[in-house]
């Protein structure tokens, strides 16, 4: 390799990294979501009765805990350009397994929970195998397994519900971190998982491979990323975390039912997209997703305190999601127009200079 080639390689820069660090940090969709969350919190504290009470924040985090948990692996799946619509069905299946194994098989809650998490991982592995190794589209696969896993859950328990759980475990699911705190104990395992997923996505070769797959899976393959194995393990993680969320869901409400968490997958995907993850893959960050999930929870909680109906709340959140998705395309269009104008202006300036130089040369002659 010649020195000229080395010089060109060393001087190569990417436009995104040519800007100052503060601009790269602040002028992002993730920061916009965080700023919007802060604004909504300030407005709600000032204008919504009882919103600033510890009890309101306590129940807010209890409600959004399953969304926060499942959003961690879902973010990585969507960044690869795939999707998993079966997560809520895995939550329901996990709930049923905990109830049936505890009531009928006499298993303790920890053992029944471990079996449920293992089954959730197997469900995710089935999804991952069909998507990664068979090559089927994840949308079609997970629509099918959404119905399959929900059907198994309902088939195991029917229309009955298991409610005979030890009080110490149901109390643990609703326990506060400290006495009188606004934060429930479920946030502790969530924070542990969040640290693991942040390190995995943003500070590891595995995470870099996730982004490369989302940008171009064929190019990622030729650059050394094991595309199939990466996608497979992402679906396994989604299944295991969804099963853990199902255990929490069961103990929090003290009820194992086959229809538990129906529709939860839509709330998770809404939080992920609102948090700045591109549905086409290749872009997104976990801090934006977590802010998006909390933003949805804050808006829902504030509007419930103002006595708005569920339909109105869904309309507001749906509109916010559509606007957030549209903003990406709109921003890209504006940036493209500005870039074309700059190129056109530079070209016109260059032509004027050439014409001026040619005129000067003629006059000198």
N, C-alpha and C positions, 0 to 999 in steps of 0.2 A: 504494500500500500504506500503510495507516495505521500510526501509531506503536504502537498497541495490538497490531497484528499482528506488528510487528517485535519488540516486547517478548516476546510469546509464543514467537516463533521463537528468540530469543536464549536464552531460559531452558529450551529443550527439552533434555532429557538422556536418555541411554540407561542402563538399569540396570547393564549390564556395566561402564560407565565411571564410575559413581557411587561404586564401591568404591575404596579406596586402591590405589596401584600395586603395592605388595608383595603384596596379596591377589590381584590380577589375575595376577601373575606366578607365585605359589606354588600357589594353589588351582586348578590346571588338570590335565587328563589328561596333558599333555606333561610337566609337572614330576613327576607321579606316575611316569611311565615312566622318567624320568631318575633319580629317587630309587630305583626298583626296580633299575635297571641298576647303580647304585653299590653297593647292598646285595648284589646277586648277585656283583659283582666282589670285594668284601671277603670274602664267604663263600667264594668259590672260591679266592682267594689263600690263605686261612687253612686250608682243609680239603681241597682237591683237590691231590693230588701233581702236581708239575711244571707246574701251571697258571700260576705266576708266572714261568716261564722265558721268555726272549725268543723262543725258537723257537715256543712255543705262540701267543703274540700275533701273531707273524709269519704263521703259517699261518691264524690266525683271520681276519686282514684280507685275506689272499689269497682265502679262501673266500667272504667276504661282499662283496667288491668289486663283482661284477656286480649283487648285490641293491642295494647302496648307489647305484650308478650309475642303474639303471632306476627306483629308487624316487623319484628327483628329478622326472622328468616324470609318473610315475604318480600322485604326490601331487596334482599340479595337475589331472590328468584326473578323479580321484575327487572332488576338491573341487567340480568342475562338475556332479557327479552322474552322470558317465559312467564307463566302465571299459575297459581294453584287455587282453584275454586273449591277444593274439597276440605279446606282446613276446618270449617265450621262443622262439617259432618264428622271429622275426626274428633272434635271436641265432644259432640254428642255420643259417639261410640265409646270414647274414653269414660264419659260420665256413666254410661250404662254398665260398662265393665266393672268400674269401681263399685257400683251398687250391687250388681249380681254376685261378684266375687266375695264381697263382704257379707251379704245377706245369705246367699245360698251355699257358698263354699266355705264360709266361716273364716275367710282371710282377714288379717288386720288391714287397716287403711294403708300403712306404708307398703305392705306386700302387694295389695290390690293395685295401688297406685303405680308401683314398679312394673307390674304386668301390663297395665294400661299404657304406660309410656313405651314399653317394648312393642306392643301392638301398634301404637301410633307410628313408631319408627318403621315398622313393617309396612304399614299403609303408605307412608311416604316413599319407602323403597320401591313399592309397586308402581307408584306414580313415576318415580325417577327412572325406573327401568324402561317403562313404556316410552317416556319422553326422550331419555338420553341414548339408550341403546337400540330401541326399536325404531326411533325416529318419528314417532307420532306427535302431532301438535299438542302442546300442553293444554290449550283451551278445550279441545275435544276430550282429551284424556281425563282431565279433572272435572269436567261436567259429568262424565260418566261415573267417576268414582265418588263424586258428590252424592249422586243417587244411590250408588252401591253401598257406601259406608253408612249412609243414613238409613237405608233399608235394613242393613244388618243390625243396627242399633235398635230400630223399632221392632224388628223380628225377635230379638233376644228378650225384650221386656214387654212388648205389646203396648197397650195403652196404660199400663200400670206405672207407678212411680215408687222408687225405693226411698224412704225417708228415715229409716232407722239407722242413723249414723251416731257414733259417739259424740257427746257434747264437747269434749275437749278438742276434737278435730274441727267441728263446725265453728267453735269459738276461735280457734287458731286462724281460720281463714278470714275472720273479721277482726282479728286483734289489731290494736294500734301498736306502732313501734315503741312509743312511750305513753304513759298514762296521760290522757287529755290531748294527745297529739292529733294533728290533722291528717297524718300519713299512716295508712294501714300497713300491716306486716308484709303483705304480698309485694310491696315495693322493694323489699330486701332481695328476694330471689330475682326479681326483675332487673335490679341494678347490677347484680352479678352477671346475669345473662347479657345485659346491655354492654357491659365492659368487654365481655368475651367477643360479642359480635362486632363491636367497634374496632377492637384490635384485629379481628379476622378480616374485616372488610377494608379498613383504611390503613392498616399498618402491617400487612403481610403479603407475601407473593400470591397466596390464594385469593386475596381480595383484588389484587391487580389483575389476576386472571379472570375474575368475575366481570370486571369492567371491560376487559378486552373481548370477552365472549359477547357482551352486549353490543359493543361497537361493530364487531365483525367476527363471527365465530370461526369462519374459515381461516382468516388471518391469524386469529388466536391459536388455532391448531398448528399452523406452520411456525408460529413463534415459540412453540414448546408447551402450550397450555393443554392439559388433558381435558378437553371440553366435556366429554361424556361423563367422566368421573366427577368433575366439578358439579355438573347439573344434578347428577344422581345424589350426591351427598347433600346438596341444598334441599332437595325434596325430602330426604330422610330427616334433616334437621327440622324442616317445617312440620313434619308429622309428629316428631317427638315433642316439640315445643307446644304444638296444638293439643296433644294429649295431656301435657302438664297443665295447660290452661283449662282443659276439661275437668281435671281433678279439682282445681281451685273453684271453678264454676259450680261443681257439684256440692262441695263443702260449704261454699258461701251461701247458697240458697237452701242447703240441706235437702236436696232432692235430685235423684238420678232419673232422668227421663230420656226417651229416645229422640224427642224433639228439642232438647236443650240447645241453645245457641243457634237456632235456625236464623239464617240471614246475616250471621256475624261476619262471614267472608266479605260481604259488600262494605261493611264498616271498616274492615282492615284495609281493603284495597283503596277505599276513599282516603283513609289517613295517609297511606303510602304515596298516592298521587298528589294529594294536597301538599305533602311535605317536599315536593320537588323532584320525585323520581319520574323519569321519563317512561311512559308505557311502551316505548319502542326500544328501551334498553340503553345501556351504556352511560347513564347519568343518574346521580342521586347521592344522598348522604343521610346517614342515620339520624343525625341531630335534627335535620329538617323533618324527617318522618315522625320522630317522637314529638316534636313541636306541633305537627299537624294533628296527631292523635289527641294531644292535650287540648288543642284549639277546638276540635270537634266536641270534646267532652265539656269544655267551658261554655261553648255556645248552647249546647243542649241543656246544661244545668241552669244557666241564666234564663233561658226562655221558659223552662219548666217552672221556675220560681215566679216568672211573670204570667203564668197560667196560659201559655200558648199550648195548642194541641200538638200531638205528635206529627200530624200531617204538615203543619206549618213549619215545625222544626226541620223535617225532612226536606221541605222545599228550600229553606234557607241554606242548609248544608249542601244540598245538591247544586244549587245555584253557585255557591262558593267554589265547589269542586270544578264545575264546568268552566267558570271564569279562570281558575288557576291553570287548568289544562290549556285553555285558549291563549293565556298570556305567554306561554312558551313559544307557540307558533307566531303570535303577534310580535314578540320581542325579536325572534329570529328574522322575521320579515323586515322590521325596522332596521336592524343591524345590517341586513343585506342591502337595503336601499341606501343607507349611509355609506357603506363600503363602495357601492357602485358610483355614488356621487364623488367620493374621494378619488377613485380611479379615473373617472371622467375629468375631474378638475386637474389632476396631475398630468393627464394626457394633453389636455388643452394648454396647460402651462408649458409643458415640454415643447409642444408645437410652436407656441409663440416665441419661445427662446430660440428654437431652431430657425424660425423665420427672421428673427432679429439678427442672429448671427450671420445668416446668409446675406441680409441687407448690408450689414457692416462690412462684410467681406467684399461685396460688390462696390461699395463706396470707396474702400481702400484701393481697389484696382483702378 
